[in-house]
């Protein structure tokens, strides 16, 4: 994968019920998720912009802006301003219905 898959560029919500092993599963934000107290998410833009959506106060999603870049085949580096550490993800699968990633660094 020399270029990120075109389906990557959207908002993804963590479908933790589908996680398997060390792979985290995300679905598009319009997916019919079962009820949950809160869900994490992330957004990738074609221009390298990235937004992480961790759970904030009261389980409401927060927004942490950053940037992404492809560092090697299938590996994406996420960087943030300030004291938040960078993270590296391996894209295991990405299509219009699902994004599966393995988190390589915290």
C-alpha positions as CSV (number, residue, x, y, z in Angstrom):
1,X,0.0,0.0,0.0
2,X,1.9,3.0,-1.3
3,X,-1.1,5.2,-1.1
4,X,-3.8,5.2,1.6
5,X,-7.0,3.6,0.5
6,X,-9.6,6.1,-0.7
7,X,-12.2,4.7,1.7
8,X,-10.0,5.8,4.7
9,X,-11.1,9.4,4.3
10,X,-14.1,9.7,6.5
11,X,-15.2,9.6,10.1
12,X,-14.8,6.2,11.8
13,X,-16.4,5.0,15.1
14,X,-15.0,2.3,17.2
15,X,-17.1,-0.9,17.0
16,X,-15.5,-2.5,20.1
17,X,-17.9,-5.4,20.0
18,X,-16.1,-6.6,16.8
19,X,-12.5,-6.2,18.0
20,X,-10.5,-9.4,17.7
21,X,-7.1,-10.1,19.1
22,X,-5.0,-6.9,18.9
23,X,-7.1,-5.5,16.0
24,X,-9.6,-2.7,16.6
25,X,-12.6,-2.5,14.4
26,X,-14.1,0.8,13.2
27,X,-17.3,1.5,11.2
28,X,-18.5,4.6,9.3
29,X,-20.3,7.0,11.5
30,X,-23.7,6.2,9.9
31,X,-23.4,2.5,10.9
32,X,-26.3,1.2,13.0
33,X,-24.4,0.6,16.3
34,X,-26.0,-1.0,19.2
35,X,-26.5,1.3,22.2
36,X,-23.4,2.1,24.2
37,X,-22.4,4.7,26.8
38,X,-20.0,6.3,24.4
39,X,-17.8,5.4,21.5
40,X,-14.4,6.6,20.5
41,X,-13.7,7.6,16.9
42,X,-11.3,9.2,14.4
43,X,-11.4,11.1,11.1
44,X,-8.9,11.1,8.3
45,X,-8.8,13.8,5.6
46,X,-7.0,13.5,2.3
47,X,-4.9,16.6,3.1
48,X,-3.2,14.9,6.1
49,X,-5.5,16.3,8.8
50,X,-6.6,13.9,11.5
51,X,-9.1,14.3,14.4
52,X,-9.0,11.8,17.3
53,X,-12.3,11.5,19.2
54,X,-11.6,10.1,22.6
55,X,-14.3,9.9,25.2
56,X,-14.6,13.1,27.1
57,X,-16.6,14.2,30.2
58,X,-19.8,12.2,30.6
59,X,-18.8,9.8,27.9
60,X,-19.3,12.5,25.3
61,X,-16.8,12.4,22.4
62,X,-14.0,15.0,22.5
63,X,-12.0,16.3,19.5
64,X,-8.2,16.3,19.4
65,X,-6.7,17.6,16.1
66,X,-3.6,16.2,14.6
67,X,-2.1,15.0,11.4
68,X,-1.5,11.6,9.7
69,X,1.0,10.4,7.2
70,X,1.8,7.1,5.6
71,X,5.3,6.0,6.9
72,X,5.6,2.6,5.3
73,X,3.2,0.2,3.5
74,X,0.0,0.2,5.6
75,X,1.5,2.0,8.5
76,X,0.2,5.4,9.5
77,X,1.9,7.8,11.9
78,X,-0.5,10.1,13.9
79,X,1.0,13.3,15.4
80,X,-0.6,15.8,17.7
81,X,0.4,19.3,18.9
82,X,1.3,19.7,22.5
83,X,2.1,16.9,25.0
84,X,0.1,14.1,23.4
85,X,2.5,11.4,22.1
86,X,2.5,10.3,18.5
87,X,0.9,6.9,17.6
88,X,1.5,4.4,14.8
89,X,-1.3,2.3,13.4
90,X,-1.1,-0.5,10.9
91,X,-4.1,-0.6,8.5
92,X,-5.1,-4.3,8.5
93,X,-8.3,-3.7,6.3
94,X,-10.0,-0.7,4.9
95,X,-13.0,-0.6,2.6
96,X,-16.3,1.3,2.5
97,X,-17.8,-0.7,5.4
98,X,-15.0,-1.3,7.8
99,X,-11.6,-0.1,9.0
100,X,-9.4,-2.5,11.0
101,X,-6.2,-1.2,12.6
102,X,-3.5,-2.6,14.9
103,X,-2.1,0.0,17.2
104,X,1.7,-0.3,17.1
105,X,2.6,2.4,19.6
106,X,0.7,4.1,22.4
